[in-house]
Amino acid sequence: MRPRPLPAPGPFERVDERDTIFSRARLVVGSALHRAYYAGRPEHRHADDRTRGLRPLATPGGQRFEPLAAALVQACFEASDLLAEAVERDDHPSTARGLGPGDPPEPQAWPRLDPSSDPAALAASIKAAASFLGAVDVGIAPLEPGFVYSHRGRPLERHGEVIVLPHRVAIVLVFPMREPWVGTSPELPATAETARVYQQTSAACFVLARSLQRLGVDARAHVDSNYLVMCPPLAVLAGLGELGRNGLLVHRRLGPAVRLGVVTADVALPPDQPECHGVAAFCQGCAKCAEHCPAGAIPEGPTTRTGGADRWPLQAERCYHFWRSQGSDCGVCVRTCPFTKPDTPVHSAVRRVIRRTTMLNRLVLLADDLVYGHRPRRWRFPSPPLHREGQ
């Protein structure tokens, strides 16, 4: 039997970014925004108050604290925040702070791209540029309105603004996380790897968007802490993978051990087509991520209809509360996923089998248990080590 994907990457109902857990976590207790938000969304207040009293990620005193790894996490996210501010400056040049004391002079007489002459060639050039900037995969999707947030939740200065994004396409970039570091989750070195890849993703998207702007294309980078769009469903629409039980994109070659960036642009480009990679059918019978999720945030049962699409609804409050209680961003669901494997000939052959038939899924799952273990093995730091305090 050939596998069938979920009916749609969803959602079709626009999501308010103010309701996302990361936006809620930024609200300052007692502020006007804090009072106004929970007056309208009282159902979130109890869970958020429980989490807000815990230490931030990668800070001294956290359960998983390790000095060097924590410093790397903080520094990488600081770099990402600078890029997010630069994107904000492009959107609101009179109020946002840039990267430095002054901007370089705008180049004169730059040629303007003419997409109508050869849209396929332009799409190929953009993909080559993304690859040059470090992306291991890239796809182009039409910018469906359902994948654009309705209102802004971040930064706080833009909280509640209605989002209008008159772009036609989304260019989705994929960046890999390195297996030895992913294998340390839920320890802090795995969080350091996450932060490093987000910083790399933010830089690449910023440079790609700026390059298109110089050639006359209205483009915007969507980077960590400054998204106007939802990256995973756009990646599905661009043919890069499928949504898994853990709520993440399961990439067609690298599984969920990737991070995504998006550049939207007001230009006509031929879109890539979504493909069935057998992920949804495999997830139906696997549920390893749900079984080993230390927060109990991933459902073990079938999909449910949510927001106009079939999906496994992640309990984000439980997930984020566990992050804060541990001082790391966990990552056990990525580590235990059978698709988190190197892109070797053997694993590529297994992925082709999963893509073509569901009849061997149980055998593949059994083989994964035998070779890699059903339960996560004890983590080991990669080399060079980032030792925990006291070791």
C-alpha positions in Angstrom: 0.0 0.0 0.0 1.4 3.4 -1.0 1.5 5.9 1.9 -0.7 9.0 1.8 0.2 12.3 3.3 -2.0 14.3 5.6 -4.7 16.0 3.6 -3.1 19.5 3.9 -0.2 21.1 5.7 -2.6 23.5 7.3 -3.7 25.7 9.0 -6.2 27.5 6.8 -7.4 29.7 9.6 -4.9 32.5 10.2 -3.0 32.2 13.5 -2.5 35.2 15.8 1.2 35.3 16.7 0.2 36.9 20.0 -1.1 33.5 21.0 2.1 31.6 20.4 4.0 30.5 23.5 7.1 32.5 22.6 5.2 35.7 22.2 3.4 35.2 25.5 6.7 34.5 27.3 7.9 38.0 26.4 5.1 39.9 28.0 6.2 41.9 31.0 4.2 41.2 34.1 2.1 44.3 35.1 2.5 46.1 31.8 -0.4 47.4 29.8 0.2 44.7 27.1 0.3 42.0 29.8 -3.0 43.1 31.3 -4.7 43.6 27.9 -3.7 40.2 26.5 -4.8 38.1 29.5 -8.0 40.1 29.7 -8.8 38.8 26.3 -7.2 35.3 26.7 -7.7 34.3 30.3 -7.4 30.6 29.5 -3.6 31.0 29.0 -2.8 32.9 32.2 -2.5 30.0 34.7 0.0 28.0 32.5 2.0 31.1 31.6 2.3 32.3 35.2 3.7 28.8 36.2 6.3 29.0 33.5 7.2 32.7 33.9 8.5 32.1 37.4 11.2 29.7 36.1 14.7 30.6 35.0 15.3 31.6 31.4 17.1 29.1 29.2 20.9 28.8 29.4 21.3 30.9 32.6 23.2 30.1 35.8 21.3 28.0 38.2 19.4 26.0 35.6 19.3 22.3 35.9 21.2 21.7 32.7 23.6 24.6 33.1 27.1 24.3 31.6 29.1 27.6 31.4 30.6 27.4 27.9 27.5 25.9 26.2 25.3 28.5 27.9 27.6 31.3 26.8 27.4 29.9 23.2 23.6 29.8 23.4 23.3 33.4 24.6 25.9 34.8 22.1 24.2 33.0 19.1 20.8 34.3 20.0 22.2 37.8 20.5 23.5 37.7 17.0 20.1 36.5 15.7 18.4 39.3 17.6 20.7 41.9 15.9 19.6 40.5 12.5 15.9 40.5 13.7 16.3 44.2 14.6 17.8 44.9 11.1 14.8 43.3 9.5 12.6 45.5 11.7 14.5 48.5 10.6 13.7 47.7 7.0 10.0 47.5 7.9 10.0 50.6 10.2 13.1 52.7 9.3 12.2 55.6 11.6 12.0 53.6 14.9 14.1 50.4 14.6 17.8 50.2 15.5 20.1 48.9 12.8 23.3 46.8 12.9 25.7 49.7 13.4 26.1 53.5 13.7 25.4 54.1 10.1 24.2 52.4 6.9 26.4 51.9 3.9 25.5 54.2 1.0 22.9 52.7 -1.3 24.6 51.5 -4.6 23.6 53.4 -7.7 22.3 52.1 -11.0 21.8 48.5 -10.0 20.1 46.5 -12.7 16.6 45.4 -12.0 15.6 41.8 -12.3 13.0 40.9 -15.0 11.3 37.7 -13.8 9.0 37.6 -16.8 11.9 36.9 -19.1 12.7 33.5 -17.6 11.1 32.8 -14.2 12.6 29.2 -14.1 16.1 30.6 -14.5 15.5 33.2 -11.8 14.2 30.5 -9.4 17.3 28.4 -10.1 19.6 31.4 -9.5 17.9 32.1 -6.2 18.2 28.5 -5.1 21.9 28.5 -6.0 22.3 31.7 -3.9 20.6 30.0 -1.0 23.0 27.0 -1.4 26.0 29.4 -1.5 24.8 30.8 1.8 24.8 27.4 3.4 21.4 26.0 2.9 21.3 22.2 2.2 17.9 22.4 0.6 15.6 25.1 -0.7 12.1 25.2 -2.1 9.7 27.8 -3.4 6.0 27.9 -2.4 3.2 30.2 -3.1 2.6 32.4 -0.1 -0.8 31.1 1.0 -2.6 33.7 3.2 -3.3 31.0 5.8 0.4 30.7 6.6 0.8 34.4 7.4 0.2 35.4 11.0 -2.9 37.7 11.4 -1.3 39.9 14.1 2.2 40.4 15.4 3.3 39.1 18.8 7.0 40.0 18.5 8.7 42.3 19.1 6.7 43.9 21.9 6.9 47.3 20.1 4.8 45.8 17.3 2.5 43.7 19.5 -1.0 43.5 18.1 -0.2 45.1 14.7 -2.3 43.7 11.8 0.0 41.9 9.4 -0.2 42.8 5.7 2.3 40.9 3.6 1.7 41.6 -0.1 4.3 39.0 -1.4 3.6 36.2 -3.8 6.1 33.5 -3.0 8.0 32.1 0.0 11.6 30.9 -0.5 12.2 28.3 2.2 15.8 27.5 3.3 16.8 24.4 5.2 19.9 24.2 7.5 21.1 21.0 9.1 21.8 20.3 12.8 24.8 18.2 13.4 24.1 14.7 14.7 26.7 14.5 17.5 25.3 17.6 19.2 21.7 16.7 18.6 22.5 13.4 20.3 23.3 15.2 23.6 19.6 16.4 24.1 18.2 17.3 26.5 21.5 18.7 27.7 22.6 22.2 26.9 25.1 21.4 24.1 22.0 20.4 22.0 20.6 23.9 22.7 23.9 25.4 21.6 23.6 23.6 18.3 20.0 24.9 17.9 21.1 28.5 18.6 24.1 28.2 16.2 21.9 27.0 13.4 19.2 29.7 14.0 22.0 32.3 13.8 23.3 30.8 10.6 19.7 30.6 9.2 19.0 34.2 10.2 22.2 35.5 8.5 21.5 33.6 5.3 17.9 34.8 5.0 18.9 38.4 5.8 21.6 38.4 3.1 19.4 36.7 0.5 16.6 39.2 1.1 18.9 42.2 1.0 20.4 40.9 -2.3 17.0 40.6 -3.9 16.1 44.1 -2.6 19.2 45.6 -4.3 18.0 44.1 -7.6 14.6 45.7 -7.3 12.6 42.9 -5.7 10.4 43.6 -2.7 11.6 40.9 -0.3 11.6 40.3 3.5 13.6 37.9 5.6 11.7 36.0 8.3 14.2 35.2 11.0 14.3 33.9 14.6 12.1 36.1 16.8 10.9 38.1 13.8 8.6 35.9 11.8 5.5 37.1 9.9 4.9 33.6 8.5 4.9 30.0 9.7 7.9 28.2 8.3 7.0 24.4 8.6 3.8 24.4 6.5 5.5 26.6 3.9 8.3 24.0 3.8 5.7 21.3 3.2 4.1 23.3 0.4 7.6 23.7 -1.1 8.1 19.9 -1.3 10.8 19.8 1.4 9.2 17.2 3.6 6.1 16.6 5.7 4.8 17.6 9.2 5.5 14.9 11.8 3.8 13.9 14.9 6.2 16.1 16.9 4.9 19.2 15.0 8.1 19.8 13.2 9.1 19.5 9.6 10.5 16.1 8.9 12.8 16.9 6.0 13.0 14.5 3.1 16.6 13.6 3.8 17.5 14.8 7.3 14.4 14.2 9.3 13.5 16.8 12.0 17.1 17.7 12.7 16.9 20.9 10.7 16.0 24.5 11.2 14.1 26.6 8.6 14.3 30.2 7.4 12.0 31.9 4.9 12.4 34.9 2.5 9.1 36.1 1.1 9.2 38.2 -2.1 6.8 39.9 -4.4 7.9 38.2 -7.6 6.5 35.5 -9.8 8.5 32.3 -9.5 7.5 28.7 -10.5 6.6 26.9 -7.2 7.8 23.5 -6.2 5.2 20.9 -5.6 4.4 19.2 -2.3 5.4 15.5 -2.2 4.4 12.5 -0.2 7.5 11.1 1.6 5.6 8.6 3.7 6.2 10.5 6.9 2.6 10.9 8.0 1.9 7.2 7.5 5.0 6.2 9.4 4.2 8.6 12.3 0.8 7.0 12.6 2.4 3.7 13.7 5.5 5.0 15.4 4.9 7.5 18.2 8.4 7.2 19.5 8.6 11.0 20.0 5.4 11.0 22.0 6.4 8.0 24.1 9.8 9.6 25.1 8.7 13.2 25.3 9.6 14.1 28.9 6.9 16.8 29.0 4.1 14.6 27.7 3.4 17.3 25.1 3.1 15.1 22.0 -0.1 13.2 21.5 0.1 9.4 21.0 -3.2 8.9 19.2 -4.4 9.8 15.7 -4.6 13.2 14.1 -7.4 15.6 14.9 -9.0 18.3 12.9 -7.6 21.6 14.2 -7.7 25.0 12.5 -9.0 23.5 9.3 -6.4 20.8 8.9 -5.6 17.3 10.2 -2.6 17.3 12.6 -1.2 16.1 15.9 -1.8 19.1 18.2 1.3 19.7 20.3 0.7 21.0 23.8 3.1 23.9 23.6 2.6 25.0 27.2 3.8 21.6 28.5 6.8 21.7 26.1 7.9 25.2 26.9 7.4 24.7 30.7 9.8 21.7 30.5 12.3 23.8 28.6 12.3 26.4 31.3 12.4 23.9 34.1 15.5 22.2 32.6 17.2 25.3 31.3 17.5 23.8 27.8 15.3 23.5 24.8 15.1 19.7 25.2 15.1 18.2 21.7 14.4 14.6 22.7 11.7 14.4 20.1 14.3 15.2 17.4 16.8 12.8 18.8 14.5 9.8 19.1 12.8 10.3 15.7 13.7 7.4 13.3 14.1 9.9 10.5 17.0 11.7 12.4 19.7 9.8 10.6 22.6 10.7 8.4 22.0 11.0 4.7 23.9 7.7 3.9 23.2 5.2 1.1 21.6 2.8 3.6 19.4 5.4 5.2 18.5 6.8 1.8 17.4 3.4 0.7 15.2 3.0 3.8 13.6 6.4 3.1 12.8 5.3 -0.5 11.1 2.2 0.9 9.0 4.3 3.4 8.1 6.7 0.5 6.8 3.9 -1.7 5.0 1.5 0.6 3.6 1.3 4.2 3.9 -2.5 4.3 7.5 -2.5 5.7 7.0 0.4 8.2 6.8 -2.0 11.2 9.9 -3.8 10.1 11.8 -0.5 9.7 10.7 0.6 13.1 11.9 -2.7 14.6 15.2 -2.4 12.9 15.6 1.2 14.2 15.0 -0.2 17.8 17.5 -3.0 17.3 20.3 -0.8 15.8 19.8 2.5 17.7 17.8 1.4 20.7 14.1 2.0 21.6 15.0 4.4 24.4 17.5 7.2 24.1 20.9 6.1 25.0 22.9 8.0 27.6 24.2 11.2 26.0 27.8 11.8 25.4 29.4 15.1 24.7 31.0 15.4 21.3 34.5 16.5 20.8 35.7 19.1 21.8 33.8 18.6 25.0 31.6 21.2 26.6 31.8 19.8 30.2 29.2 20.6 32.8 30.2 22.5 35.9 31.9 20.1 38.3 32.9 17.5 35.8 
